[in-house]
Amino acid sequence: MAGVILFCRFRKRAHLYIWQPKMSLFERMRLHGLEKLLALLRRLGKGRLAALPAHLLTGVEGESAAYFYLRRKGYAVVARRWGSSSQPGDLDLVAWQGQQLCFIEVKTRTAHDAHAAEVAVDADKRATLRRLARMYLQKLPGETPPPVRFDILSVYLIAGHAREFQHFEGAFGWSERRSGERWGDRG
């Protein structure tokens, strides 16, 4: 079981609780099997996906890898590629970690370039993610929104190597930081 979302009203206040059990051996094996099945289906369906440009195929594969990575870490992923018909863009992954709702932007690369993958999340992209996160929160039940965190998950899919993940929890917040401050500058 991936987790149970409980919603209750008490004294005119809404509370959202997440019960997240530890992942059992069976659940880990099931998750591994699902990951392998998804890879097989992707190989069998190459004809349909071949119409996509290579960079989009890389992004799709990276988001799937990120999904399984987060599930193994105990996150309850509740949305993939969530978007709004009235706003451009999408939220790659939306997940619960305990009682905190995480909006996760996935950046996938096939090589370690001079610039790290997470640097691609510039001010415009952060503004888009914040706007979409507000829209997502408006659709949740209850009067008070849950605590929120914005993460960046860099996925490196390098041929002949194991997948690499760099997870930047709380990479940015609801407002911009001082100019010039970056992920590594945090104390």
Biotite code that builds the C-alpha atoms (Angstrom):
import biotite.structure as struc

atoms = struc.array([
    struc.Atom([0.000, 0.000, 0.000], chain_id="A", res_id=1, res_name="MET", atom_name="CA", element="C"),
    struc.Atom([1.487, 3.342, -1.061], chain_id="A", res_id=2, res_name="ALA", atom_name="CA", element="C"),
    struc.Atom([-0.082, 5.367, 1.723], chain_id="A", res_id=3, res_name="GLY", atom_name="CA", element="C"),
    struc.Atom([-3.482, 6.494, 2.839], chain_id="A", res_id=4, res_name="VAL", atom_name="CA", element="C"),
    struc.Atom([-4.671, 10.074, 2.710], chain_id="A", res_id=5, res_name="ILE", atom_name="CA", element="C"),
    struc.Atom([-7.049, 10.864, 5.541], chain_id="A", res_id=6, res_name="LEU", atom_name="CA", element="C"),
    struc.Atom([-9.128, 14.000, 5.591], chain_id="A", res_id=7, res_name="PHE", atom_name="CA", element="C"),
    struc.Atom([-11.059, 15.067, 8.667], chain_id="A", res_id=8, res_name="CYS", atom_name="CA", element="C"),
    struc.Atom([-12.837, 18.136, 9.964], chain_id="A", res_id=9, res_name="ARG", atom_name="CA", element="C"),
    struc.Atom([-12.409, 19.152, 13.559], chain_id="A", res_id=10, res_name="PHE", atom_name="CA", element="C"),
    struc.Atom([-13.621, 22.444, 15.043], chain_id="A", res_id=11, res_name="ARG", atom_name="CA", element="C"),
    struc.Atom([-14.211, 23.983, 11.606], chain_id="A", res_id=12, res_name="LYS", atom_name="CA", element="C"),
    struc.Atom([-10.651, 23.276, 10.513], chain_id="A", res_id=13, res_name="ARG", atom_name="CA", element="C"),
    struc.Atom([-9.692, 20.779, 7.863], chain_id="A", res_id=14, res_name="ALA", atom_name="CA", element="C"),
    struc.Atom([-6.668, 18.595, 8.401], chain_id="A", res_id=15, res_name="HIS", atom_name="CA", element="C"),
    struc.Atom([-4.958, 16.335, 5.928], chain_id="A", res_id=16, res_name="LEU", atom_name="CA", element="C"),
    struc.Atom([-3.042, 13.377, 7.331], chain_id="A", res_id=17, res_name="TYR", atom_name="CA", element="C"),
    struc.Atom([-0.835, 10.967, 5.424], chain_id="A", res_id=18, res_name="ILE", atom_name="CA", element="C"),
    struc.Atom([-0.223, 7.550, 6.859], chain_id="A", res_id=19, res_name="TRP", atom_name="CA", element="C"),
    struc.Atom([2.852, 6.159, 5.123], chain_id="A", res_id=20, res_name="GLN", atom_name="CA", element="C"),
    struc.Atom([3.894, 2.664, 6.178], chain_id="A", res_id=21, res_name="PRO", atom_name="CA", element="C"),
    struc.Atom([7.434, 1.392, 5.685], chain_id="A", res_id=22, res_name="LYS", atom_name="CA", element="C"),
    struc.Atom([7.853, -0.360, 2.365], chain_id="A", res_id=23, res_name="MET", atom_name="CA", element="C"),
    struc.Atom([7.856, -4.131, 2.805], chain_id="A", res_id=24, res_name="SER", atom_name="CA", element="C"),
    struc.Atom([10.045, -6.540, 0.851], chain_id="A", res_id=25, res_name="LEU", atom_name="CA", element="C"),
    struc.Atom([6.994, -7.547, -1.168], chain_id="A", res_id=26, res_name="PHE", atom_name="CA", element="C"),
    struc.Atom([6.216, -3.908, -2.012], chain_id="A", res_id=27, res_name="GLU", atom_name="CA", element="C"),
    struc.Atom([9.827, -3.270, -3.071], chain_id="A", res_id=28, res_name="ARG", atom_name="CA", element="C"),
    struc.Atom([9.740, -6.367, -5.294], chain_id="A", res_id=29, res_name="MET", atom_name="CA", element="C"),
    struc.Atom([6.386, -5.287, -6.746], chain_id="A", res_id=30, res_name="ARG", atom_name="CA", element="C"),
    struc.Atom([7.744, -1.821, -7.492], chain_id="A", res_id=31, res_name="LEU", atom_name="CA", element="C"),
    struc.Atom([10.834, -3.295, -9.149], chain_id="A", res_id=32, res_name="HIS", atom_name="CA", element="C"),
    struc.Atom([8.607, -5.560, -11.265], chain_id="A", res_id=33, res_name="GLY", atom_name="CA", element="C"),
    struc.Atom([6.440, -2.616, -12.323], chain_id="A", res_id=34, res_name="LEU", atom_name="CA", element="C"),
    struc.Atom([9.528, -0.661, -13.326], chain_id="A", res_id=35, res_name="GLU", atom_name="CA", element="C"),
    struc.Atom([10.749, -3.579, -15.470], chain_id="A", res_id=36, res_name="LYS", atom_name="CA", element="C"),
    struc.Atom([7.282, -4.033, -17.008], chain_id="A", res_id=37, res_name="LEU", atom_name="CA", element="C"),
    struc.Atom([7.122, -0.340, -17.892], chain_id="A", res_id=38, res_name="LEU", atom_name="CA", element="C"),
    struc.Atom([10.538, -0.585, -19.564], chain_id="A", res_id=39, res_name="ALA", atom_name="CA", element="C"),
    struc.Atom([9.376, -3.623, -21.568], chain_id="A", res_id=40, res_name="LEU", atom_name="CA", element="C"),
    struc.Atom([6.173, -1.886, -22.654], chain_id="A", res_id=41, res_name="LEU", atom_name="CA", element="C"),
    struc.Atom([8.176, 1.157, -23.664], chain_id="A", res_id=42, res_name="ARG", atom_name="CA", element="C"),
    struc.Atom([10.453, -1.022, -25.826], chain_id="A", res_id=43, res_name="ARG", atom_name="CA", element="C"),
    struc.Atom([7.461, -2.763, -27.433], chain_id="A", res_id=44, res_name="LEU", atom_name="CA", element="C"),
    struc.Atom([5.753, 0.559, -28.118], chain_id="A", res_id=45, res_name="GLY", atom_name="CA", element="C"),
    struc.Atom([8.820, 2.220, -29.626], chain_id="A", res_id=46, res_name="LYS", atom_name="CA", element="C"),
    struc.Atom([6.903, 2.819, -32.871], chain_id="A", res_id=47, res_name="GLY", atom_name="CA", element="C"),
    struc.Atom([4.465, 5.197, -31.198], chain_id="A", res_id=48, res_name="ARG", atom_name="CA", element="C"),
    struc.Atom([7.132, 6.940, -29.143], chain_id="A", res_id=49, res_name="LEU", atom_name="CA", element="C"),
    struc.Atom([9.487, 7.197, -32.117], chain_id="A", res_id=50, res_name="ALA", atom_name="CA", element="C"),
    struc.Atom([7.386, 10.104, -33.383], chain_id="A", res_id=51, res_name="ALA", atom_name="CA", element="C"),
    struc.Atom([8.602, 12.170, -30.428], chain_id="A", res_id=52, res_name="LEU", atom_name="CA", element="C"),
    struc.Atom([11.872, 14.097, -30.668], chain_id="A", res_id=53, res_name="PRO", atom_name="CA", element="C"),
    struc.Atom([14.833, 12.514, -28.870], chain_id="A", res_id=54, res_name="ALA", atom_name="CA", element="C"),
    struc.Atom([14.930, 15.143, -26.106], chain_id="A", res_id=55, res_name="HIS", atom_name="CA", element="C"),
    struc.Atom([11.269, 14.479, -25.250], chain_id="A", res_id=56, res_name="LEU", atom_name="CA", element="C"),
    struc.Atom([11.888, 10.723, -25.156], chain_id="A", res_id=57, res_name="LEU", atom_name="CA", element="C"),
    struc.Atom([14.757, 11.355, -22.756], chain_id="A", res_id=58, res_name="THR", atom_name="CA", element="C"),
    struc.Atom([12.451, 13.465, -20.589], chain_id="A", res_id=59, res_name="GLY", atom_name="CA", element="C"),
    struc.Atom([9.758, 10.776, -20.492], chain_id="A", res_id=60, res_name="VAL", atom_name="CA", element="C"),
    struc.Atom([12.308, 8.123, -19.515], chain_id="A", res_id=61, res_name="GLU", atom_name="CA", element="C"),
    struc.Atom([13.787, 10.418, -16.847], chain_id="A", res_id=62, res_name="GLY", atom_name="CA", element="C"),
    struc.Atom([10.374, 11.153, -15.323], chain_id="A", res_id=63, res_name="GLU", atom_name="CA", element="C"),
    struc.Atom([9.612, 7.443, -15.107], chain_id="A", res_id=64, res_name="SER", atom_name="CA", element="C"),
    struc.Atom([12.975, 6.799, -13.458], chain_id="A", res_id=65, res_name="ALA", atom_name="CA", element="C"),
    struc.Atom([12.321, 9.666, -11.026], chain_id="A", res_id=66, res_name="ALA", atom_name="CA", element="C"),
    struc.Atom([8.878, 8.258, -10.192], chain_id="A", res_id=67, res_name="TYR", atom_name="CA", element="C"),
    struc.Atom([10.322, 4.880, -9.181], chain_id="A", res_id=68, res_name="PHE", atom_name="CA", element="C"),
    struc.Atom([13.232, 6.547, -7.347], chain_id="A", res_id=69, res_name="TYR", atom_name="CA", element="C"),
    struc.Atom([10.815, 8.577, -5.217], chain_id="A", res_id=70, res_name="LEU", atom_name="CA", element="C"),
    struc.Atom([8.574, 5.581, -4.566], chain_id="A", res_id=71, res_name="ARG", atom_name="CA", element="C"),
    struc.Atom([11.600, 3.642, -3.281], chain_id="A", res_id=72, res_name="ARG", atom_name="CA", element="C"),
    struc.Atom([12.347, 6.572, -0.966], chain_id="A", res_id=73, res_name="LYS", atom_name="CA", element="C"),
    struc.Atom([8.838, 6.275, 0.493], chain_id="A", res_id=74, res_name="GLY", atom_name="CA", element="C"),
    struc.Atom([7.084, 9.127, -1.309], chain_id="A", res_id=75, res_name="TYR", atom_name="CA", element="C"),
    struc.Atom([3.430, 8.720, -2.258], chain_id="A", res_id=76, res_name="ALA", atom_name="CA", element="C"),
    struc.Atom([3.291, 10.070, -5.809], chain_id="A", res_id=77, res_name="VAL", atom_name="CA", element="C"),
    struc.Atom([-0.230, 11.344, -6.523], chain_id="A", res_id=78, res_name="VAL", atom_name="CA", element="C"),
    struc.Atom([0.196, 13.069, -9.901], chain_id="A", res_id=79, res_name="ALA", atom_name="CA", element="C"),
    struc.Atom([2.453, 12.859, -12.930], chain_id="A", res_id=80, res_name="ARG", atom_name="CA", element="C"),
    struc.Atom([2.579, 15.622, -15.557], chain_id="A", res_id=81, res_name="ARG", atom_name="CA", element="C"),
    struc.Atom([-0.259, 17.534, -13.919], chain_id="A", res_id=82, res_name="TRP", atom_name="CA", element="C"),
    struc.Atom([-1.348, 20.504, -15.955], chain_id="A", res_id=83, res_name="GLY", atom_name="CA", element="C"),
    struc.Atom([-4.138, 22.983, -16.336], chain_id="A", res_id=84, res_name="SER", atom_name="CA", element="C"),
    struc.Atom([-6.115, 23.723, -19.481], chain_id="A", res_id=85, res_name="SER", atom_name="CA", element="C"),
    struc.Atom([-5.937, 27.435, -18.693], chain_id="A", res_id=86, res_name="SER", atom_name="CA", element="C"),
    struc.Atom([-2.181, 27.721, -18.038], chain_id="A", res_id=87, res_name="GLN", atom_name="CA", element="C"),
    struc.Atom([0.844, 26.540, -20.018], chain_id="A", res_id=88, res_name="PRO", atom_name="CA", element="C"),
    struc.Atom([3.304, 24.085, -18.479], chain_id="A", res_id=89, res_name="GLY", atom_name="CA", element="C"),
    struc.Atom([2.991, 21.109, -16.174], chain_id="A", res_id=90, res_name="ASP", atom_name="CA", element="C"),
    struc.Atom([4.091, 19.780, -12.807], chain_id="A", res_id=91, res_name="LEU", atom_name="CA", element="C"),
    struc.Atom([6.295, 16.759, -13.495], chain_id="A", res_id=92, res_name="ASP", atom_name="CA", element="C"),
    struc.Atom([5.564, 14.968, -10.211], chain_id="A", res_id=93, res_name="LEU", atom_name="CA", element="C"),
    struc.Atom([3.391, 15.791, -7.213], chain_id="A", res_id=94, res_name="VAL", atom_name="CA", element="C"),
    struc.Atom([4.062, 13.646, -4.150], chain_id="A", res_id=95, res_name="ALA", atom_name="CA", element="C"),
    struc.Atom([3.505, 13.456, -0.423], chain_id="A", res_id=96, res_name="TRP", atom_name="CA", element="C"),
    struc.Atom([6.394, 12.935, 1.962], chain_id="A", res_id=97, res_name="GLN", atom_name="CA", element="C"),
    struc.Atom([4.692, 12.517, 5.291], chain_id="A", res_id=98, res_name="GLY", atom_name="CA", element="C"),
    struc.Atom([2.386, 15.500, 5.705], chain_id="A", res_id=99, res_name="GLN", atom_name="CA", element="C"),
    struc.Atom([4.317, 17.681, 3.260], chain_id="A", res_id=100, res_name="GLN", atom_name="CA", element="C"),
    struc.Atom([3.207, 18.073, -0.353], chain_id="A", res_id=101, res_name="LEU", atom_name="CA", element="C"),
    struc.Atom([6.153, 18.160, -2.766], chain_id="A", res_id=102, res_name="CYS", atom_name="CA", element="C"),
    struc.Atom([6.111, 19.617, -6.267], chain_id="A", res_id=103, res_name="PHE", atom_name="CA", element="C"),
    struc.Atom([9.028, 17.996, -8.051], chain_id="A", res_id=104, res_name="ILE", atom_name="CA", element="C"),
    struc.Atom([10.573, 19.263, -11.271], chain_id="A", res_id=105, res_name="GLU", atom_name="CA", element="C"),
    struc.Atom([12.542, 16.533, -13.044], chain_id="A", res_id=106, res_name="VAL", atom_name="CA", element="C"),
    struc.Atom([15.502, 17.427, -15.249], chain_id="A", res_id=107, res_name="LYS", atom_name="CA", element="C"),
    struc.Atom([17.029, 14.609, -17.270], chain_id="A", res_id=108, res_name="THR", atom_name="CA", element="C"),
    struc.Atom([20.391, 14.573, -19.001], chain_id="A", res_id=109, res_name="ARG", atom_name="CA", element="C"),
    struc.Atom([22.288, 11.926, -20.967], chain_id="A", res_id=110, res_name="THR", atom_name="CA", element="C"),
    struc.Atom([25.720, 13.335, -20.078], chain_id="A", res_id=111, res_name="ALA", atom_name="CA", element="C"),
    struc.Atom([27.403, 15.361, -17.345], chain_id="A", res_id=112, res_name="HIS", atom_name="CA", element="C"),
    struc.Atom([27.705, 18.678, -19.142], chain_id="A", res_id=113, res_name="ASP", atom_name="CA", element="C"),
    struc.Atom([29.475, 21.803, -18.023], chain_id="A", res_id=114, res_name="ALA", atom_name="CA", element="C"),
    struc.Atom([26.141, 22.948, -16.566], chain_id="A", res_id=115, res_name="HIS", atom_name="CA", element="C"),
    struc.Atom([24.291, 20.745, -14.097], chain_id="A", res_id=116, res_name="ALA", atom_name="CA", element="C"),
    struc.Atom([20.742, 19.702, -15.002], chain_id="A", res_id=117, res_name="ALA", atom_name="CA", element="C"),
    struc.Atom([19.153, 21.608, -12.112], chain_id="A", res_id=118, res_name="GLU", atom_name="CA", element="C"),
    struc.Atom([20.497, 24.918, -13.457], chain_id="A", res_id=119, res_name="VAL", atom_name="CA", element="C"),
    struc.Atom([17.900, 24.650, -16.256], chain_id="A", res_id=120, res_name="ALA", atom_name="CA", element="C"),
    struc.Atom([15.186, 25.572, -13.725], chain_id="A", res_id=121, res_name="VAL", atom_name="CA", element="C"),
    struc.Atom([15.477, 29.327, -14.206], chain_id="A", res_id=122, res_name="ASP", atom_name="CA", element="C"),
    struc.Atom([13.348, 32.149, -12.776], chain_id="A", res_id=123, res_name="ALA", atom_name="CA", element="C"),
    struc.Atom([10.695, 31.808, -15.502], chain_id="A", res_id=124, res_name="ASP", atom_name="CA", element="C"),
    struc.Atom([10.343, 28.066, -14.913], chain_id="A", res_id=125, res_name="LYS", atom_name="CA", element="C"),
    struc.Atom([10.131, 28.584, -11.138], chain_id="A", res_id=126, res_name="ARG", atom_name="CA", element="C"),
    struc.Atom([7.375, 31.180, -11.652], chain_id="A", res_id=127, res_name="ALA", atom_name="CA", element="C"),
    struc.Atom([5.458, 28.725, -13.852], chain_id="A", res_id=128, res_name="THR", atom_name="CA", element="C"),
    struc.Atom([5.827, 25.966, -11.248], chain_id="A", res_id=129, res_name="LEU", atom_name="CA", element="C"),
    struc.Atom([4.608, 28.279, -8.470], chain_id="A", res_id=130, res_name="ARG", atom_name="CA", element="C"),
    struc.Atom([1.576, 29.323, -10.518], chain_id="A", res_id=131, res_name="ARG", atom_name="CA", element="C"),
    struc.Atom([0.665, 25.704, -11.294], chain_id="A", res_id=132, res_name="LEU", atom_name="CA", element="C"),
    struc.Atom([1.233, 24.691, -7.666], chain_id="A", res_id=133, res_name="ALA", atom_name="CA", element="C"),
    struc.Atom([-1.241, 27.367, -6.528], chain_id="A", res_id=134, res_name="ARG", atom_name="CA", element="C"),
    struc.Atom([-3.794, 26.013, -8.984], chain_id="A", res_id=135, res_name="MET", atom_name="CA", element="C"),
    struc.Atom([-3.201, 22.458, -7.743], chain_id="A", res_id=136, res_name="TYR", atom_name="CA", element="C"),
    struc.Atom([-3.616, 23.538, -4.114], chain_id="A", res_id=137, res_name="LEU", atom_name="CA", element="C"),
    struc.Atom([-6.917, 25.259, -4.923], chain_id="A", res_id=138, res_name="GLN", atom_name="CA", element="C"),
    struc.Atom([-8.292, 21.898, -6.058], chain_id="A", res_id=139, res_name="LYS", atom_name="CA", element="C"),
    struc.Atom([-7.442, 20.155, -2.760], chain_id="A", res_id=140, res_name="LEU", atom_name="CA", element="C"),
    struc.Atom([-10.200, 19.785, -0.164], chain_id="A", res_id=141, res_name="PRO", atom_name="CA", element="C"),
    struc.Atom([-10.041, 21.795, 3.029], chain_id="A", res_id=142, res_name="GLY", atom_name="CA", element="C"),
    struc.Atom([-9.651, 25.378, 4.048], chain_id="A", res_id=143, res_name="GLU", atom_name="CA", element="C"),
    struc.Atom([-5.958, 25.401, 4.888], chain_id="A", res_id=144, res_name="THR", atom_name="CA", element="C"),
    struc.Atom([-3.385, 24.117, 2.416], chain_id="A", res_id=145, res_name="PRO", atom_name="CA", element="C"),
    struc.Atom([-0.784, 21.570, 3.546], chain_id="A", res_id=146, res_name="PRO", atom_name="CA", element="C"),
    struc.Atom([2.881, 22.502, 3.969], chain_id="A", res_id=147, res_name="PRO", atom_name="CA", element="C"),
    struc.Atom([4.516, 22.643, 0.541], chain_id="A", res_id=148, res_name="VAL", atom_name="CA", element="C"),
    struc.Atom([8.027, 22.120, -0.777], chain_id="A", res_id=149, res_name="ARG", atom_name="CA", element="C"),
    struc.Atom([9.492, 22.644, -4.253], chain_id="A", res_id=150, res_name="PHE", atom_name="CA", element="C"),
    struc.Atom([12.139, 20.095, -5.228], chain_id="A", res_id=151, res_name="ASP", atom_name="CA", element="C"),
    struc.Atom([14.358, 19.581, -8.240], chain_id="A", res_id=152, res_name="ILE", atom_name="CA", element="C"),
    struc.Atom([15.364, 16.047, -9.135], chain_id="A", res_id=153, res_name="LEU", atom_name="CA", element="C"),
    struc.Atom([18.224, 15.710, -11.626], chain_id="A", res_id=154, res_name="SER", atom_name="CA", element="C"),
    struc.Atom([18.346, 12.376, -13.420], chain_id="A", res_id=155, res_name="VAL", atom_name="CA", element="C"),
    struc.Atom([21.410, 11.323, -15.402], chain_id="A", res_id=156, res_name="TYR", atom_name="CA", element="C"),
    struc.Atom([20.810, 8.529, -17.920], chain_id="A", res_id=157, res_name="LEU", atom_name="CA", element="C"),
    struc.Atom([24.300, 7.851, -19.226], chain_id="A", res_id=158, res_name="ILE", atom_name="CA", element="C"),
    struc.Atom([24.701, 4.880, -21.568], chain_id="A", res_id=159, res_name="ALA", atom_name="CA", element="C"),
    struc.Atom([26.611, 2.048, -19.944], chain_id="A", res_id=160, res_name="GLY", atom_name="CA", element="C"),
    struc.Atom([26.273, 3.490, -16.429], chain_id="A", res_id=161, res_name="HIS", atom_name="CA", element="C"),
    struc.Atom([23.769, 3.119, -13.618], chain_id="A", res_id=162, res_name="ALA", atom_name="CA", element="C"),
    struc.Atom([21.170, 5.863, -13.349], chain_id="A", res_id=163, res_name="ARG", atom_name="CA", element="C"),
    struc.Atom([22.239, 8.778, -11.178], chain_id="A", res_id=164, res_name="GLU", atom_name="CA", element="C"),
    struc.Atom([19.875, 10.923, -9.138], chain_id="A", res_id=165, res_name="PHE", atom_name="CA", element="C"),
    struc.Atom([20.510, 14.228, -7.397], chain_id="A", res_id=166, res_name="GLN", atom_name="CA", element="C"),
    struc.Atom([17.543, 15.332, -5.291], chain_id="A", res_id=167, res_name="HIS", atom_name="CA", element="C"),
    struc.Atom([17.462, 18.968, -4.187], chain_id="A", res_id=168, res_name="PHE", atom_name="CA", element="C"),
    struc.Atom([14.761, 19.106, -1.518], chain_id="A", res_id=169, res_name="GLU", atom_name="CA", element="C"),
    struc.Atom([13.411, 22.596, -0.949], chain_id="A", res_id=170, res_name="GLY", atom_name="CA", element="C"),
    struc.Atom([15.372, 23.937, -3.937], chain_id="A", res_id=171, res_name="ALA", atom_name="CA", element="C"),
    struc.Atom([13.224, 27.082, -4.020], chain_id="A", res_id=172, res_name="PHE", atom_name="CA", element="C"),
    struc.Atom([10.210, 28.536, -2.270], chain_id="A", res_id=173, res_name="GLY", atom_name="CA", element="C"),
    struc.Atom([7.148, 30.645, -2.954], chain_id="A", res_id=174, res_name="TRP", atom_name="CA", element="C"),
    struc.Atom([9.250, 33.749, -3.627], chain_id="A", res_id=175, res_name="SER", atom_name="CA", element="C"),
    struc.Atom([12.603, 34.421, -5.264], chain_id="A", res_id=176, res_name="GLU", atom_name="CA", element="C"),
    struc.Atom([15.737, 34.636, -3.166], chain_id="A", res_id=177, res_name="ARG", atom_name="CA", element="C"),
    struc.Atom([18.280, 37.374, -3.300], chain_id="A", res_id=178, res_name="ARG", atom_name="CA", element="C"),
    struc.Atom([19.820, 37.758, -6.752], chain_id="A", res_id=179, res_name="SER", atom_name="CA", element="C"),
    struc.Atom([22.867, 35.615, -7.326], chain_id="A", res_id=180, res_name="GLY", atom_name="CA", element="C"),
    struc.Atom([21.957, 33.018, -4.698], chain_id="A", res_id=181, res_name="GLU", atom_name="CA", element="C"),
    struc.Atom([21.870, 29.446, -5.983], chain_id="A", res_id=182, res_name="ARG", atom_name="CA", element="C"),
    struc.Atom([21.282, 25.937, -4.625], chain_id="A", res_id=183, res_name="TRP", atom_name="CA", element="C"),
    struc.Atom([24.853, 25.430, -3.427], chain_id="A", res_id=184, res_name="GLY", atom_name="CA", element="C"),
    struc.Atom([24.900, 28.814, -1.656], chain_id="A", res_id=185, res_name="ASP", atom_name="CA", element="C"),
    struc.Atom([22.384, 27.728, 0.982], chain_id="A", res_id=186, res_name="ARG", atom_name="CA", element="C"),
    struc.Atom([23.722, 27.353, 4.482], chain_id="A", res_id=187, res_name="GLY", atom_name="CA", element="C"),
])
